[in-house]
Amino acid sequence: GSAFIFLLLLAYVYLASYFLKEKSSSLPAKSGFILLKVSEMSCAHCVANAKKALESLESVQTASPNFQKGEIELWGKADDAELKEALLAAGYTVSEIQRTQK
């Protein structure tokens, strides 16, 4: 009984670590400053939604949306597709992505 549960736990840990390695290998190697130009952000509620969507990604450390400028400044190592997908799911369209490695 308990040996079986232990083996299941070991298998889970092994598989989870394998899939985490797969995900992280597709990310850029270093974190950097990323500036996103985003449309459809028009209020403080939009800022909160965009921030939550981006900071829910493991590859984003911080996100600072500014609806007046239509920009989001963030620090992380997410790839372009991941950023666009997260914001599209929240209702926003990314028109431009600028990166600076630091």
Biopython code that builds the backbone (N, CA, C, O; Angstrom):
import numpy as np
from Bio.PDB.StructureBuilder import StructureBuilder

atoms = [
    (1, "GLY", "N", (0.794, -1.191, 0.000)),
    (1, "GLY", "CA", (0.000, 0.000, 0.000)),
    (1, "GLY", "C", (0.841, 1.262, 0.000)),
    (1, "GLY", "O", (0.774, 2.055, -0.939)),
    (2, "SER", "N", (1.635, 1.455, 1.051)),
    (2, "SER", "CA", (2.410, 2.696, 1.133)),
    (2, "SER", "C", (3.568, 2.688, 0.137)),
    (2, "SER", "O", (3.984, 3.748, -0.330)),
    (3, "ALA", "N", (4.094, 1.509, -0.195)),
    (3, "ALA", "CA", (5.163, 1.421, -1.198)),
    (3, "ALA", "C", (4.632, 1.851, -2.565)),
    (3, "ALA", "O", (5.329, 2.530, -3.319)),
    (4, "PHE", "N", (3.422, 1.462, -2.874)),
    (4, "PHE", "CA", (2.806, 1.844, -4.141)),
    (4, "PHE", "C", (2.629, 3.362, -4.224)),
    (4, "PHE", "O", (2.924, 3.973, -5.251)),
    (5, "ILE", "N", (2.151, 3.957, -3.149)),
    (5, "ILE", "CA", (1.973, 5.412, -3.103)),
    (5, "ILE", "C", (3.320, 6.112, -3.248)),
    (5, "ILE", "O", (3.424, 7.125, -3.940)),
    (6, "PHE", "N", (4.343, 5.579, -2.602)),
    (6, "PHE", "CA", (5.686, 6.146, -2.703)),
    (6, "PHE", "C", (6.183, 6.094, -4.149)),
    (6, "PHE", "O", (6.757, 7.065, -4.643)),
    (7, "LEU", "N", (5.966, 4.966, -4.829)),
    (7, "LEU", "CA", (6.388, 4.840, -6.226)),
    (7, "LEU", "C", (5.625, 5.818, -7.123)),
    (7, "LEU", "O", (6.203, 6.399, -8.042)),
    (8, "LEU", "N", (4.340, 5.999, -6.858)),
    (8, "LEU", "CA", (3.571, 6.981, -7.624)),
    (8, "LEU", "C", (4.113, 8.392, -7.412)),
    (8, "LEU", "O", (4.214, 9.175, -8.356)),
    (9, "LEU", "N", (4.454, 8.704, -6.183)),
    (9, "LEU", "CA", (5.013, 10.015, -5.865)),
    (9, "LEU", "C", (6.344, 10.227, -6.584)),
    (9, "LEU", "O", (6.587, 11.300, -7.138)),
    (10, "LEU", "N", (7.200, 9.218, -6.576)),
    (10, "LEU", "CA", (8.482, 9.317, -7.283)),
    (10, "LEU", "C", (8.265, 9.529, -8.778)),
    (10, "LEU", "O", (8.933, 10.359, -9.395)),
    (11, "ALA", "N", (7.333, 8.779, -9.357)),
    (11, "ALA", "CA", (7.044, 8.925, -10.781)),
    (11, "ALA", "C", (6.542, 10.336, -11.084)),
    (11, "ALA", "O", (6.934, 10.934, -12.087)),
    (12, "TYR", "N", (5.686, 10.863, -10.231)),
    (12, "TYR", "CA", (5.157, 12.210, -10.418)),
    (12, "TYR", "C", (6.278, 13.250, -10.387)),
    (12, "TYR", "O", (6.343, 14.127, -11.249)),
    (13, "VAL", "N", (7.152, 13.148, -9.396)),
    (13, "VAL", "CA", (8.263, 14.098, -9.263)),
    (13, "VAL", "C", (9.167, 14.029, -10.486)),
    (13, "VAL", "O", (9.586, 15.061, -11.010)),
    (14, "TYR", "N", (9.468, 12.819, -10.940)),
    (14, "TYR", "CA", (10.329, 12.651, -12.112)),
    (14, "TYR", "C", (9.681, 13.278, -13.346)),
    (14, "TYR", "O", (10.326, 14.040, -14.067)),
    (15, "LEU", "N", (8.422, 12.964, -13.588)),
    (15, "LEU", "CA", (7.736, 13.499, -14.762)),
    (15, "LEU", "C", (7.566, 15.014, -14.675)),
    (15, "LEU", "O", (7.725, 15.708, -15.679)),
    (16, "ALA", "N", (7.250, 15.526, -13.509)),
    (16, "ALA", "CA", (7.094, 16.974, -13.341)),
    (16, "ALA", "C", (8.408, 17.692, -13.629)),
    (16, "ALA", "O", (8.409, 18.725, -14.299)),
    (17, "SER", "N", (9.519, 17.165, -13.136)),
    (17, "SER", "CA", (10.810, 17.811, -13.388)),
    (17, "SER", "C", (11.166, 17.741, -14.870)),
    (17, "SER", "O", (11.768, 18.674, -15.400)),
    (18, "TYR", "N", (10.808, 16.660, -15.542)),
    (18, "TYR", "CA", (11.071, 16.534, -16.978)),
    (18, "TYR", "C", (10.315, 17.608, -17.754)),
    (18, "TYR", "O", (10.889, 18.281, -18.610)),
    (19, "PHE", "N", (9.029, 17.769, -17.455)),
    (19, "PHE", "CA", (8.232, 18.745, -18.184)),
    (19, "PHE", "C", (8.629, 20.173, -17.847)),
    (19, "PHE", "O", (8.544, 21.044, -18.714)),
    (20, "LEU", "N", (9.058, 20.446, -16.624)),
    (20, "LEU", "CA", (9.525, 21.788, -16.279)),
    (20, "LEU", "C", (10.800, 22.120, -17.035)),
    (20, "LEU", "O", (10.974, 23.255, -17.481)),
    (21, "LYS", "N", (11.696, 21.146, -17.188)),
    (21, "LYS", "CA", (12.920, 21.376, -17.960)),
    (21, "LYS", "C", (12.588, 21.663, -19.411)),
    (21, "LYS", "O", (13.195, 22.540, -20.025)),
    (22, "GLU", "N", (11.631, 20.934, -19.968)),
    (22, "GLU", "CA", (11.220, 21.157, -21.349)),
    (22, "GLU", "C", (10.707, 22.577, -21.539)),
    (22, "GLU", "O", (11.066, 23.237, -22.514)),
    (23, "LYS", "N", (9.871, 23.059, -20.618)),
    (23, "LYS", "CA", (9.302, 24.394, -20.729)),
    (23, "LYS", "C", (10.388, 25.455, -20.628)),
    (23, "LYS", "O", (10.421, 26.385, -21.435)),
    (24, "SER", "N", (11.271, 25.330, -19.653)),
    (24, "SER", "CA", (12.270, 26.372, -19.441)),
    (24, "SER", "C", (13.315, 26.412, -20.546)),
    (24, "SER", "O", (13.929, 27.456, -20.764)),
    (25, "SER", "N", (13.537, 25.301, -21.252)),
    (25, "SER", "CA", (14.548, 25.294, -22.299)),
    (25, "SER", "C", (14.113, 26.117, -23.509)),
    (25, "SER", "O", (14.960, 26.511, -24.310)),
    (26, "SER", "N", (12.816, 26.388, -23.663)),
    (26, "SER", "CA", (12.346, 27.165, -24.797)),
    (26, "SER", "C", (12.345, 28.668, -24.507)),
    (26, "SER", "O", (12.035, 29.467, -25.391)),
    (27, "LEU", "N", (12.688, 29.054, -23.285)),
    (27, "LEU", "CA", (12.708, 30.464, -22.918)),
    (27, "LEU", "C", (14.074, 31.070, -23.218)),
    (27, "LEU", "O", (15.079, 30.360, -23.221)),
    (28, "PRO", "N", (14.119, 32.373, -23.470)),
    (28, "PRO", "CA", (15.418, 33.024, -23.606)),
    (28, "PRO", "C", (16.255, 32.782, -22.348)),
    (28, "PRO", "O", (15.712, 32.672, -21.249)),
    (29, "ALA", "N", (17.571, 32.700, -22.512)),
    (29, "ALA", "CA", (18.459, 32.322, -21.412)),
    (29, "ALA", "C", (18.475, 33.333, -20.269)),
    (29, "ALA", "O", (18.528, 32.949, -19.100)),
    (30, "LYS", "N", (18.428, 34.617, -20.599)),
    (30, "LYS", "CA", (18.559, 35.644, -19.565)),
    (30, "LYS", "C", (17.290, 36.471, -19.452)),
    (30, "LYS", "O", (16.577, 36.693, -20.430)),
    (31, "SER", "N", (17.029, 36.918, -18.239)),
    (31, "SER", "CA", (15.929, 37.858, -18.039)),
    (31, "SER", "C", (16.336, 39.210, -18.594)),
    (31, "SER", "O", (17.520, 39.535, -18.673)),
    (32, "GLY", "N", (15.357, 39.976, -18.969)),
    (32, "GLY", "CA", (15.636, 41.304, -19.479)),
    (32, "GLY", "C", (14.407, 42.180, -19.391)),
    (32, "GLY", "O", (13.319, 41.727, -19.035)),
    (33, "PHE", "N", (14.604, 43.440, -19.721)),
    (33, "PHE", "CA", (13.526, 44.418, -19.742)),
    (33, "PHE", "C", (12.755, 44.242, -21.043)),
    (33, "PHE", "O", (13.356, 44.148, -22.113)),
    (34, "ILE", "N", (11.443, 44.196, -20.959)),
    (34, "ILE", "CA", (10.593, 44.030, -22.136)),
    (34, "ILE", "C", (9.534, 45.127, -22.108)),
    (34, "ILE", "O", (8.878, 45.345, -21.089)),
    (35, "LEU", "N", (9.377, 45.805, -23.225)),
    (35, "LEU", "CA", (8.351, 46.839, -23.367)),
    (35, "LEU", "C", (7.324, 46.347, -24.376)),
    (35, "LEU", "O", (7.668, 46.030, -25.515)),
    (36, "LEU", "N", (6.075, 46.283, -23.961)),
    (36, "LEU", "CA", (4.987, 45.846, -24.831)),
    (36, "LEU", "C", (4.104, 47.038, -25.173)),
    (36, "LEU", "O", (3.722, 47.806, -24.290)),
    (37, "LYS", "N", (3.785, 47.190, -26.434)),
    (37, "LYS", "CA", (2.784, 48.172, -26.865)),
    (37, "LYS", "C", (1.470, 47.404, -26.960)),
    (37, "LYS", "O", (1.368, 46.415, -27.686)),
    (38, "VAL", "N", (0.459, 47.874, -26.213)),
    (38, "VAL", "CA", (-0.789, 47.127, -26.090)),
    (38, "VAL", "C", (-1.978, 48.041, -26.363)),
    (38, "VAL", "O", (-2.039, 49.169, -25.873)),
    (39, "SER", "N", (-2.918, 47.534, -27.153)),
    (39, "SER", "CA", (-4.149, 48.296, -27.378)),
    (39, "SER", "C", (-5.251, 47.745, -26.476)),
    (39, "SER", "O", (-5.085, 46.691, -25.862)),
    (40, "GLU", "N", (-6.333, 48.431, -26.400)),
    (40, "GLU", "CA", (-7.516, 48.082, -25.606)),
    (40, "GLU", "C", (-7.383, 48.330, -24.105)),
    (40, "GLU", "O", (-8.325, 48.026, -23.373)),
    (41, "MET", "N", (-6.274, 48.860, -23.610)),
    (41, "MET", "CA", (-6.177, 49.191, -22.173)),
    (41, "MET", "C", (-6.651, 50.631, -22.012)),
    (41, "MET", "O", (-6.034, 51.552, -22.548)),
    (42, "SER", "N", (-7.753, 50.832, -21.270)),
    (42, "SER", "CA", (-8.300, 52.186, -21.180)),
    (42, "SER", "C", (-8.636, 52.638, -19.761)),
    (42, "SER", "O", (-9.162, 53.735, -19.574)),
    (43, "CYS", "N", (-8.335, 51.798, -18.746)),
    (43, "CYS", "CA", (-8.697, 52.186, -17.381)),
    (43, "CYS", "C", (-7.845, 51.421, -16.363)),
    (43, "CYS", "O", (-7.057, 50.548, -16.726)),
    (44, "ALA", "N", (-8.016, 51.761, -15.097)),
    (44, "ALA", "CA", (-7.258, 51.097, -14.030)),
    (44, "ALA", "C", (-7.620, 49.613, -13.924)),
    (44, "ALA", "O", (-6.775, 48.794, -13.565)),
    (45, "HIS", "N", (-8.857, 49.271, -14.231)),
    (45, "HIS", "CA", (-9.271, 47.864, -14.210)),
    (45, "HIS", "C", (-8.485, 47.081, -15.266)),
    (45, "HIS", "O", (-8.061, 45.952, -15.022)),
    (46, "CYS", "N", (-8.295, 47.692, -16.440)),
    (46, "CYS", "CA", (-7.511, 47.058, -17.508)),
    (46, "CYS", "C", (-6.076, 46.817, -17.046)),
    (46, "CYS", "O", (-5.496, 45.764, -17.309)),
    (47, "VAL", "N", (-5.513, 47.807, -16.354)),
    (47, "VAL", "CA", (-4.149, 47.690, -15.832)),
    (47, "VAL", "C", (-4.047, 46.484, -14.904)),
    (47, "VAL", "O", (-3.105, 45.698, -15.004)),
    (48, "ALA", "N", (-5.010, 46.337, -14.008)),
    (48, "ALA", "CA", (-4.998, 45.214, -13.064)),
    (48, "ALA", "C", (-5.117, 43.879, -13.791)),
    (48, "ALA", "O", (-4.427, 42.921, -13.443)),
    (49, "ASN", "N", (-5.992, 43.808, -14.807)),
    (49, "ASN", "CA", (-6.152, 42.562, -15.567)),
    (49, "ASN", "C", (-4.886, 42.193, -16.322)),
    (49, "ASN", "O", (-4.463, 41.037, -16.299)),
    (50, "ALA", "N", (-4.275, 43.172, -16.993)),
    (50, "ALA", "CA", (-3.063, 42.905, -17.763)),
    (50, "ALA", "C", (-1.922, 42.486, -16.838)),
    (50, "ALA", "O", (-1.185, 41.548, -17.142)),
    (51, "LYS", "N", (-1.779, 43.177, -15.716)),
    (51, "LYS", "CA", (-0.727, 42.851, -14.740)),
    (51, "LYS", "C", (-0.906, 41.428, -14.219)),
    (51, "LYS", "O", (0.059, 40.669, -14.140)),
    (52, "LYS", "N", (-2.127, 41.069, -13.868)),
    (52, "LYS", "CA", (-2.412, 39.730, -13.351)),
    (52, "LYS", "C", (-2.113, 38.659, -14.407)),
    (52, "LYS", "O", (-1.526, 37.623, -14.093)),
    (53, "ALA", "N", (-2.513, 38.910, -15.647)),
    (53, "ALA", "CA", (-2.285, 37.944, -16.726)),
    (53, "ALA", "C", (-0.795, 37.695, -16.942)),
    (53, "ALA", "O", (-0.370, 36.553, -17.114)),
    (54, "LEU", "N", (-0.004, 38.766, -16.932)),
    (54, "LEU", "CA", (1.433, 38.619, -17.180)),
    (54, "LEU", "C", (2.168, 38.041, -15.979)),
    (54, "LEU", "O", (3.023, 37.170, -16.139)),
    (55, "GLU", "N", (1.847, 38.512, -14.787)),
    (55, "GLU", "CA", (2.565, 38.034, -13.603)),
    (55, "GLU", "C", (2.170, 36.614, -13.212)),
    (55, "GLU", "O", (2.802, 36.014, -12.343)),
    (56, "SER", "N", (1.131, 36.072, -13.844)),
    (56, "SER", "CA", (0.790, 34.667, -13.607)),
    (56, "SER", "C", (1.742, 33.741, -14.358)),
    (56, "SER", "O", (1.788, 32.543, -14.079)),
    (57, "LEU", "N", (2.503, 34.286, -15.310)),
    (57, "LEU", "CA", (3.488, 33.500, -16.056)),
    (57, "LEU", "C", (4.742, 33.327, -15.206)),
    (57, "LEU", "O", (5.213, 34.284, -14.592)),
    (58, "GLU", "N", (5.283, 32.112, -15.169)),
    (58, "GLU", "CA", (6.502, 31.861, -14.393)),
    (58, "GLU", "C", (7.686, 32.654, -14.924)),
    (58, "GLU", "O", (8.615, 32.960, -14.175)),
    (59, "SER", "N", (7.661, 32.988, -16.204)),
    (59, "SER", "CA", (8.791, 33.657, -16.842)),
    (59, "SER", "C", (8.742, 35.179, -16.724)),
    (59, "SER", "O", (9.598, 35.865, -17.283)),
    (60, "VAL", "N", (7.758, 35.714, -16.007)),
    (60, "VAL", "CA", (7.643, 37.168, -15.801)),
    (60, "VAL", "C", (7.772, 37.457, -14.313)),
    (60, "VAL", "O", (6.994, 36.957, -13.502)),
    (61, "GLN", "N", (8.769, 38.277, -13.963)),
    (61, "GLN", "CA", (8.951, 38.644, -12.555)),
    (61, "GLN", "C", (8.032, 39.797, -12.162)),
    (61, "GLN", "O", (7.330, 39.716, -11.154)),
    (62, "THR", "N", (8.034, 40.860, -12.946)),
    (62, "THR", "CA", (7.198, 42.023, -12.642)),
    (62, "THR", "C", (6.608, 42.594, -13.931)),
    (62, "THR", "O", (7.219, 42.510, -14.997)),
    (63, "ALA", "N", (5.425, 43.169, -13.819)),
    (63, "ALA", "CA", (4.781, 43.835, -14.950)),
    (63, "ALA", "C", (4.179, 45.141, -14.458)),
    (63, "ALA", "O", (3.512, 45.177, -13.424)),
    (64, "SER", "N", (4.421, 46.223, -15.211)),
    (64, "SER", "CA", (3.901, 47.549, -14.846)),
    (64, "SER", "C", (3.157, 48.157, -16.034)),
    (64, "SER", "O", (3.764, 48.856, -16.846)),
    (65, "PRO", "N", (1.855, 47.902, -16.146)),
    (65, "PRO", "CA", (1.074, 48.479, -17.246)),
    (65, "PRO", "C", (0.799, 49.969, -17.029)),
    (65, "PRO", "O", (0.673, 50.432, -15.895)),
    (66, "ASN", "N", (0.709, 50.707, -18.132)),
    (66, "ASN", "CA", (0.356, 52.125, -18.110)),
    (66, "ASN", "C", (-0.675, 52.343, -19.214)),
    (66, "ASN", "O", (-0.319, 52.385, -20.392)),
    (67, "PHE", "N", (-1.956, 52.482, -18.842)),
    (67, "PHE", "CA", (-2.988, 52.581, -19.876)),
    (67, "PHE", "C", (-2.943, 53.910, -20.624)),
    (67, "PHE", "O", (-3.367, 53.975, -21.777)),
    (68, "GLN", "N", (-2.434, 54.981, -19.987)),
    (68, "GLN", "CA", (-2.338, 56.265, -20.685)),
    (68, "GLN", "C", (-1.381, 56.173, -21.877)),
    (68, "GLN", "O", (-1.641, 56.753, -22.931)),
    (69, "LYS", "N", (-0.284, 55.449, -21.706)),
    (69, "LYS", "CA", (0.704, 55.287, -22.780)),
    (69, "LYS", "C", (0.400, 54.084, -23.667)),
    (69, "LYS", "O", (0.941, 53.974, -24.767)),
    (70, "GLY", "N", (-0.459, 53.184, -23.201)),
    (70, "GLY", "CA", (-0.723, 51.952, -23.952)),
    (70, "GLY", "C", (0.484, 51.035, -23.947)),
    (70, "GLY", "O", (0.761, 50.350, -24.930)),
    (71, "GLU", "N", (1.207, 51.028, -22.822)),
    (71, "GLU", "CA", (2.440, 50.240, -22.712)),
    (71, "GLU", "C", (2.442, 49.407, -21.433)),
    (71, "GLU", "O", (1.782, 49.732, -20.446)),
    (72, "ILE", "N", (3.205, 48.329, -21.492)),
    (72, "ILE", "CA", (3.464, 47.532, -20.299)),
    (72, "ILE", "C", (4.963, 47.302, -20.238)),
    (72, "ILE", "O", (5.553, 46.747, -21.164)),
    (73, "GLU", "N", (5.576, 47.731, -19.143)),
    (73, "GLU", "CA", (6.988, 47.458, -18.904)),
    (73, "GLU", "C", (7.056, 46.217, -18.036)),
    (73, "GLU", "O", (6.349, 46.113, -17.034)),
    (74, "LEU", "N", (7.907, 45.274, -18.421)),
    (74, "LEU", "CA", (8.048, 44.094, -17.585)),
    (74, "LEU", "C", (9.478, 43.604, -17.570)),
    (74, "LEU", "O", (10.289, 43.940, -18.434)),
    (75, "TRP", "N", (9.762, 42.796, -16.560)),
    (75, "TRP", "CA", (11.065, 42.183, -16.393)),
    (75, "TRP", "C", (10.834, 40.679, -16.392)),
    (75, "TRP", "O", (10.040, 40.162, -15.607)),
    (76, "GLY", "N", (11.536, 39.984, -17.282)),
    (76, "GLY", "CA", (11.374, 38.542, -17.330)),
    (76, "GLY", "C", (12.089, 37.955, -18.520)),
    (76, "GLY", "O", (12.916, 38.607, -19.158)),
    (77, "LYS", "N", (11.757, 36.710, -18.809)),
    (77, "LYS", "CA", (12.381, 36.026, -19.935)),
    (77, "LYS", "C", (11.360, 35.243, -20.758)),
    (77, "LYS", "O", (11.699, 34.228, -21.368)),
    (78, "ALA", "N", (10.126, 35.705, -20.777)),
    (78, "ALA", "CA", (9.077, 35.060, -21.563)),
    (78, "ALA", "C", (9.324, 35.284, -23.049)),
    (78, "ALA", "O", (9.846, 36.324, -23.452)),
    (79, "ASP", "N", (8.947, 34.303, -23.855)),
    (79, "ASP", "CA", (9.073, 34.511, -25.296)),
    (79, "ASP", "C", (7.863, 35.308, -25.800)),
    (79, "ASP", "O", (6.849, 35.429, -25.112)),
    (80, "ASP", "N", (7.995, 35.843, -27.007)),
    (80, "ASP", "CA", (6.964, 36.724, -27.560)),
    (80, "ASP", "C", (5.597, 36.046, -27.613)),
    (80, "ASP", "O", (4.587, 36.647, -27.248)),
    (81, "ALA", "N", (5.569, 34.795, -28.068)),
    (81, "ALA", "CA", (4.295, 34.080, -28.212)),
    (81, "ALA", "C", (3.595, 33.926, -26.865)),
    (81, "ALA", "O", (2.376, 34.070, -26.774)),
    (82, "GLU", "N", (4.366, 33.635, -25.826)),
    (82, "GLU", "CA", (3.796, 33.458, -24.486)),
    (82, "GLU", "C", (3.164, 34.762, -23.986)),
    (82, "GLU", "O", (2.077, 34.751, -23.409)),
    (83, "LEU", "N", (3.851, 35.874, -24.211)),
    (83, "LEU", "CA", (3.332, 37.176, -23.784)),
    (83, "LEU", "C", (2.057, 37.539, -24.542)),
    (83, "LEU", "O", (1.066, 37.965, -23.949)),
    (84, "LYS", "N", (2.102, 37.363, -25.864)),
    (84, "LYS", "CA", (0.932, 37.687, -26.687)),
    (84, "LYS", "C", (-0.264, 36.825, -26.309)),
    (84, "LYS", "O", (-1.389, 37.318, -26.223)),
    (85, "GLU", "N", (-0.022, 35.539, -26.085)),
    (85, "GLU", "CA", (-1.105, 34.615, -25.733)),
    (85, "GLU", "C", (-1.753, 34.986, -24.398)),
    (85, "GLU", "O", (-2.978, 34.979, -24.275)),
    (86, "ALA", "N", (-0.925, 35.309, -23.402)),
    (86, "ALA", "CA", (-1.454, 35.667, -22.079)),
    (86, "ALA", "C", (-2.306, 36.931, -22.155)),
    (86, "ALA", "O", (-3.371, 37.004, -21.542)),
    (87, "LEU", "N", (-1.839, 37.918, -22.903)),
    (87, "LEU", "CA", (-2.597, 39.167, -23.002)),
    (87, "LEU", "C", (-3.837, 39.013, -23.876)),
    (87, "LEU", "O", (-4.872, 39.617, -23.593)),
    (88, "LEU", "N", (-3.741, 38.215, -24.928)),
    (88, "LEU", "CA", (-4.907, 37.981, -25.774)),
    (88, "LEU", "C", (-6.018, 37.300, -24.980)),
    (88, "LEU", "O", (-7.194, 37.631, -25.132)),
    (89, "ALA", "N", (-5.637, 36.347, -24.132)),
    (89, "ALA", "CA", (-6.619, 35.662, -23.283)),
    (89, "ALA", "C", (-7.291, 36.641, -22.314)),
    (89, "ALA", "O", (-8.435, 36.434, -21.911)),
    (90, "ALA", "N", (-6.571, 37.711, -21.942)),
    (90, "ALA", "CA", (-7.127, 38.727, -21.042)),
    (90, "ALA", "C", (-7.879, 39.824, -21.808)),
    (90, "ALA", "O", (-8.488, 40.702, -21.198)),
    (91, "GLY", "N", (-7.834, 39.769, -23.159)),
    (91, "GLY", "CA", (-8.583, 40.728, -23.968)),
    (91, "GLY", "C", (-7.778, 41.861, -24.564)),
    (91, "GLY", "O", (-8.350, 42.869, -24.979)),
    (92, "TYR", "N", (-6.458, 41.722, -24.617)),
    (92, "TYR", "CA", (-5.601, 42.794, -25.120)),
    (92, "TYR", "C", (-4.735, 42.296, -26.270)),
    (92, "TYR", "O", (-4.359, 41.124, -26.315)),
    (93, "THR", "N", (-4.423, 43.194, -27.194)),
    (93, "THR", "CA", (-3.621, 42.853, -28.363)),
    (93, "THR", "C", (-2.267, 43.541, -28.272)),
    (93, "THR", "O", (-2.188, 44.749, -28.049)),
    (94, "VAL", "N", (-1.203, 42.766, -28.446)),
    (94, "VAL", "CA", (0.161, 43.305, -28.431)),
    (94, "VAL", "C", (0.517, 43.715, -29.856)),
    (94, "VAL", "O", (0.453, 42.896, -30.772)),
    (95, "SER", "N", (0.894, 44.983, -30.048)),
    (95, "SER", "CA", (1.255, 45.458, -31.382)),
    (95, "SER", "C", (2.762, 45.522, -31.590)),
    (95, "SER", "O", (3.235, 45.536, -32.727)),
    (96, "GLU", "N", (3.521, 45.561, -30.490)),
    (96, "GLU", "CA", (4.984, 45.672, -30.611)),
    (96, "GLU", "C", (5.636, 45.162, -29.336)),
    (96, "GLU", "O", (5.108, 45.333, -28.237)),
    (97, "ILE", "N", (6.807, 44.525, -29.504)),
    (97, "ILE", "CA", (7.587, 44.047, -28.360)),
    (97, "ILE", "C", (9.023, 44.513, -28.547)),
    (97, "ILE", "O", (9.644, 44.243, -29.576)),
    (98, "GLN", "N", (9.550, 45.218, -27.542)),
    (98, "GLN", "CA", (10.948, 45.664, -27.556)),
    (98, "GLN", "C", (11.658, 45.020, -26.377)),
    (98, "GLN", "O", (11.121, 44.982, -25.269)),
    (99, "ARG", "N", (12.878, 44.508, -26.615)),
    (99, "ARG", "CA", (13.634, 43.818, -25.561)),
    (99, "ARG", "C", (14.998, 44.461, -25.340)),
    (99, "ARG", "O", (15.630, 44.962, -26.270)),
    (100, "THR", "N", (15.434, 44.431, -24.074)),
    (100, "THR", "CA", (16.777, 44.861, -23.710)),
    (100, "THR", "C", (17.331, 43.839, -22.738)),
    (100, "THR", "O", (16.772, 43.666, -21.655)),
    (101, "GLN", "N", (18.407, 43.159, -23.087)),
    (101, "GLN", "CA", (19.047, 42.205, -22.175)),
    (101, "GLN", "C", (19.859, 42.979, -21.156)),
    (101, "GLN", "O", (20.525, 43.956, -21.500)),
    (102, "LYS", "N", (19.808, 42.544, -19.887)),
    (102, "LYS", "CA", (20.611, 43.193, -18.839)),
    (102, "LYS", "C", (21.281, 42.143, -18.007)),
    (102, "LYS", "O", (22.006, 42.470, -17.067)),
]
sb = StructureBuilder()
sb.init_structure("model")
sb.init_model(0)
sb.init_chain("A")
sb.init_seg("    ")
for serial, (resi, resn, name, xyz) in enumerate(atoms, 1):
    if name == "N":
        sb.init_residue(resn, " ", resi, " ")
    sb.init_atom(name, np.array(xyz, "f"), 0.0, 1.0, " ", f" {name:<3s}", serial, name[0])
structure = sb.get_structure()
